């Protein structure tokens, strides 16, 4: 059985990419008092936040562009430091 989520706005070409972007935008939502991302600890706006913003925009474009960004999102998820429950390995590196 396939369950379709109807919460995506109209004009979305790649629904999965849009959902992934929304999830990542929710996690990397703001900077803490120290100016770093509350989720990953990188300098705000962190690289995952910028990638998620790009993914949200590209999810409305032709599939060729969405495919490239989806690959980028999957690549960043493969980084061990960005998995839930693990502190970033390079905290403070980009400060």
N, C-alpha and C positions, 0 to 999 in steps of 0.2 A: 504494500500500500504506500502511496506517495502522499505526503502531507505538504501542501504548498502554503508558505507563509505569505499572507497578503498585505503585510505592513509596509512593504517597500513603496516609496513614492512612484508616481508615474514617470516614465522617461528612463527608467533604469534598464540598461541593456544586459548587464551581468549582475544578476541578483546575488549570487554567492559572493562575488567580490564586494558588493555593497554591504552585505551582512558582515563580512570579515572586517571591512573598514569601520563599520559602526562599533563592532566589538572592541577593536583596537583603540578607537577614539574614546570610548568609554573608559578604558583602562588608563590611558595616558591623557587624562582629562585636564590636568592643571599642574601648576608649579607649586611646590611647597614653600614655606617661609625662607628656605635657603636658596630659592631660585631654580631648584632641580625638580624634575618630574616626580610626582608622588608615587608612580608605579615602578619605574626602573632606576631612578636616581641620577639619570643623565641630565645635563644642562637643558633647560626648557627653552624653546620647544625641542624635544628630543627627536632623534632620527626616526623611531617608530611612529611618533605623532605625525611628523611631516609625511612619512610614507602612507599612513592611513588617510591623511587629508588628500593626498594625490590619488589614492585608490578610490575614495568617495567620488572624486571628480571624474576619473577615468571610467568608472562603472556606468556612466551615461554615454560613453563614446563607443565607436565601432569595436568589435571584438578583438581586432588586432592589437589595439592599444591596451585593452583590458587584460589580454593574455600576458603581456609583458609585465604589467604591474602585479598581476596575480603571482607570477613567478618571483618577483621581488618580495612580496609578502611571505610566500612560503620559504624563501631563503632566509629571511630574518627570523622566522619562527624556529628554524633549525639551529640557531645560535643558542648554546646551552645557557648562557647568562640571561636570556630573555624568557626562559620557561618559568612558569609559575613556581614560586617557592624557592628560587635560587637568586641570591644577590648578584648584581652585575659584576663581572670579572674586572671591568675596566672603569669602575666608579672613579670619577674625578679626572679621567684621562683627557677628556675634551675641555676641561675648565680652562 
